[in-house]
Amino acid sequence: MYRSHTNGELRIENANQEVTLSGWVQKSRDKGFMVWVDLRDRYGITQLIFDEDRTPKEILDKAKTLGREFVIQVKGTVIEREAKNKNIATGEIEVLVKELTILNEAKLPPFTIEDNTDGGEDIRMKYRYLDIRRNPVKNNLIFRSKVAQEVRNYLSNQDFIEVETPYLIKSTPEGARDFIVPSRMNEGEFYALPQSPQTFKQLLMVGGMDKYFQIVKCFRDEDLRADRQPEFTQIDCELAFVEQEDILNIFEGMTRHLLKKVNNVEIGDFPRMTFEHAMKTYGNDKPDIRFGMEFGELNTVAQHKDFKVFNDAELVVGIAVPNGGSYTRKEIDKLIEWVKRPQVGALGMVYVKCNEDGTFKSSVDKFYDQEDLAAWAKATGAKAGDLICVLSGPANKTRAQLSALRMELAERLGLRKSNEFAPLWVVDFPLLEWDEETERYHAMHHPFTSPKKEDMELLDTDPGKVRANAYDLVLNGNEIGGGSIRIYDKATQELMFKHLGFTPEEAKEQFGFLMNAFEYGAPPHGGLAFGLDRLVAILGGQETIRDFIAFPKNNSGRDVMINAPAAVSQEVLSELNINITLPTE
Amino acid sequence: MYRSHTNGELRIENANQEVTLSGWVQKSRDKGFMVWVDLRDRYGITQLIFDEDRTPKEILDKAKTLGREFVIQVKGTVIEREAKNKNIATGEIEVLVKELTILNEAKLPPFTIEDNTDGGEDIRMKYRYLDIRRNPVKNNLIFRSKVAQEVRNYLSNQDFIEVETPYLIKSTPEGARDFIVPSRMNEGEFYALPQSPQTFKQLLMVGGMDKYFQIVKCFRDEDLRADRQPEFTQIDCELAFVEQEDILNIFEGMTRHLLKKVNNVEIGDFPRMTFEHAMKTYGNDKPDIRFGMEFGELNTVAQHKDFKVFNDAELVVGIAVPNGGSYTRKEIDKLIEWVKRPQVGALGMVYVKCNEDGTFKSSVDKFYDQEDLAAWAKATGAKAGDLICVLSGPANKTRAQLSALRMELAERLGLRKSNEFAPLWVVDFPLLEWDEETERYHAMHHPFTSPKKEDMELLDTDPGKVRANAYDLVLNGNEIGGGSIRIYDKATQELMFKHLGFTPEEAKEQFGFLMNAFEYGAPPHGGLAFGLDRLVAILGGQETIRDFIAFPKNNSGRDVMINAPAAVSQEVLSELNINITLPTE
């Protein structure tokens, strides 16, 4: 038996007990006549003591040889500590060691195994198995496991069935980002790894599964933006005989359950906001509503004077920065520089200081009087002491710019508190999205998303205005889940394909398979999918998903620990009838 | 709202309630003035009634048009049935329909959606989404979901952490059966899909995760024997600071938990049997111990007479067939034919009938007297009325043949009862296995499996005799799980590689990566993996895993429903710098 207790377990009540412990040497202090060792495992740290009066000499000598990260086993007696350590759960005791076995030696690790390590990201990725020993990473993985288990508990209690859908599927014609997998048994043919189990979950609804979920890996072979992974995990769900409202309620319940179980936070009903309102009020379809700073549209109160910039703009819009009135000229100039950076792209920024005495001081005083500026303050909700920042230009672009400024200022003002949670449903997404490049409409969600019945007639006259039965769950300014009620009847589906610019033949070629299944009695159905990596990161109060993945890949899609991907032997390629021809440049 | 209740929910207590139901038309009977419809969903069947006195005429008329598998919604009143159906939970009531909406029509399905369908396997695989509507398949999937959830409950309660290991990993030099995945971002390079997360779970132990599990898909590109799948699911587990006994206890507990929770069967301590004993007594390392028919070795009692066949044989071994004494000559001849089939391969079979009067009648009466045969009966445990079947030849081969016969007879005698569960640990597997072809030893489990300390000295003198700390969990004659205590120190590992015929350079090339990790303080560790597909099938009282997989592939690794694998476009191949050159024959 390697241990009678873990290193997080012993308390003052265990004093005088004989125990066996195993673990890693976190650190040791050698005072000559006495050696202390911090022994670590997943569960905590226990202090070991070796001293010349009470420990056999050869054991004390051996203790002096212990290096960091050695794996050892000790037997000894629990005793009360003289100098108690209130910071750790085992801090009232230590173990007086009588026997010591070195189970494994360790080379000096390339970085310190401590909460604040001296290792940079690259070296920690390469030695990920050592990084996992550190509390921050270890705790993230434990947290992730708990979130997944609570998701399963909640959904199982609601009669959901977890069904495993296949990983070796078929590449879709539009699957430009599919990973493909050559088959040995079927020469010259390929499987594809799923970008999501979308088709299969809809087939499960046709199959009468009624309530399906799965925590499942998905794959996308694309240029990785920061904080994306080629393999990622979804909580994938689909239900039959439901309307949008049923789905929102069930998954609002699930999210509430998670917040309670893993964050000990009680949240009431989630607010619901239309896509249109979110865009107008926050310039963003995933607004962070932990703080206000809502947009005030200023067209009516700012376009009646001689300020040409505003008069020519499609939209004039501002936000109030709480207590921003005290910003110095220099600080404001820096803010203006910030919005003019290429990543944001504003041409300039007008500001108004709301003085404590009720007067205003603005960068456009020569065009606007105090009464005008008071109207701006009213529209943006600015109070005495605040700063109003105003942008103008094409509506969509300007909203996006002001949204970026809003988030930046909130970050600087400490308004994005990681232990505060503000979930939100964004609903009524547009069905179609105009693509400038191809000059046609694309499905914003996917071609199986159903339009709102009351908007159907707009399909012919004003397709961009048609709203979909599509919804996103937003948490703290991040989209953590999204889905839709699907089309389930052939007529609507054909109409939809027509509006997406497919000929009937193209529609059949690309989607015929699911369409066939729909002919054998498809029930009304809908669903959604959560990004587990991001959900866990946000519940964990962080925004980087990589820290919540045991063995992540870097921005080039490489696992630097195992050095994958890699070349494979000519023998393997030949067996698969594959030749590699690299471009010669 | 599509439904107020499911179709498995209404009882006599609901009489007079107004309800809304949705589902599929299982069948309908049209009596002219009255129509009955069986409405089906995942939860059950509810009888609907439309009649000319109480149902509006246009609704009755519409009801007459309903075809099988139409998806409908009805509103009506729950009433007590005149002719009650005790076979279904809702059999005391029916719903008198007032409103009927056809949600979706259905073409006639290619096979009947009934427990005993008229559809053959091929057509059901092609229309798997319809097959899933049938109770046998649907219930299997629900059962699988429940087993997985109970596994997670048990392991989570034992402090196991579920960690997701990557699917896009590196092809190993010996990974001849790896699926490989070309990378777009890393030109000319490939990922591989994991055959198991073995390396990663051992790295998690080096990383201090202490108790890891994962329900995870694994992949193997090989000729598919019957009832194998190119993608399959494992319950993968690993623990640090454990000995074999700890692991057996924990997973015996897990299996007991499952049997209780999903089969309502209480099982006591699992018997443990050495590999050697299993081979000698059952001719098999995964014996079905739901029934006896243990082998009796007859060398000492059968090799002293003039029967040359036995005298020349390395092994003479028999089993007693309960009540087989009544077999006719013809039946016995058929049995002899059966063992002589190429799949079994025996050259012949000697038999002894144990008459009710205590005398014996054998096929070798001219060599053996009654006293001899009485000794055979004693050795095989045969009683009056039994039949003794005796095979002879090279020991291993003969044991395998008799094992096949034992299983066949048990099947015929109905001794393999699907609702009876006999788990068993088989322990002390050999560390090495002689490979005739390459004329060297191979690791029976894998090269990281540790040898038993007390057998270490045999490594040099008699390597085939060295036992490993390796174990299998056997249930009803199927291996459902297996694992080992791993080597965790460099010296033993190097010794092991030497005995497996690796040069130090080869060892480094093939296993250097994990070996490096072992240098930074690897704890003692071990684990095991269960085959979830098989475990679920056996707990479900069946032996075919395909029926417990939502979307299985056929013996050629094809998904005939979606027709995968398939050719991919030249465009995609070019992007991956891949050319296909099929052999021309």
Interface residues (C-beta under 8 A of the other chain):
Chain A: M1 Y2 R3 S22 W24 R40 D41 R42 Y43 E69 F70 V71 L103 N104 E105 A106 K107 P109 Y127 R128 Y129 L130 D131 I132 R133 K138 L141 I142 R144 S145 A148 Q149 R152 S156 I161 E162 V163 E164 T165 P166 Y167 L168 I169 K170 S171 P173 A176 D178 F179 I180 V181 P182 S183 R184 M185 N186 E187 G188 E189 F190 Y191 A192 L193 T199 F200 L203 L204 V206 G207 G208 M209 D210 K211 K217 F219 D221 E222 D223 L224 P230 E231 T233 F241 V242 E243 D246 Y488 D489 F513 A517 F518 E519 Y520 G521 A522 P523 P524 I549 A550 F551 K553 S556 G557 R558 D559 I562 N563 A564 P565 A566 A567 V568 S569 V572 L576 N577 I578 N579 I580 T581 L582 P583
Chain B: M1 Y2 R3 S22 W24 R40 D41 R42 Y43 E69 F70 V71 L103 N104 E105 A106 K107 P109 Y127 R128 Y129 L130 D131 I132 R133 K138 L141 I142 R144 S145 A148 Q149 R152 S156 I161 E162 V163 E164 T165 P166 Y167 L168 I169 K170 S171 P173 A176 D178 F179 I180 V181 P182 S183 R184 M185 N186 E187 G188 E189 F190 Y191 A192 L193 T199 F200 L203 L204 V206 G207 G208 M209 D210 K211 K217 F219 D221 E222 D223 L224 P230 E231 T233 F241 V242 E243 D246 Y488 D489 F513 A517 F518 E519 Y520 G521 A522 P523 P524 I549 A550 F551 K553 S556 G557 R558 D559 I562 N563 A564 P565 A566 A567 V568 S569 V572 L576 N577 I578 N579 I580 T581 L582 P583
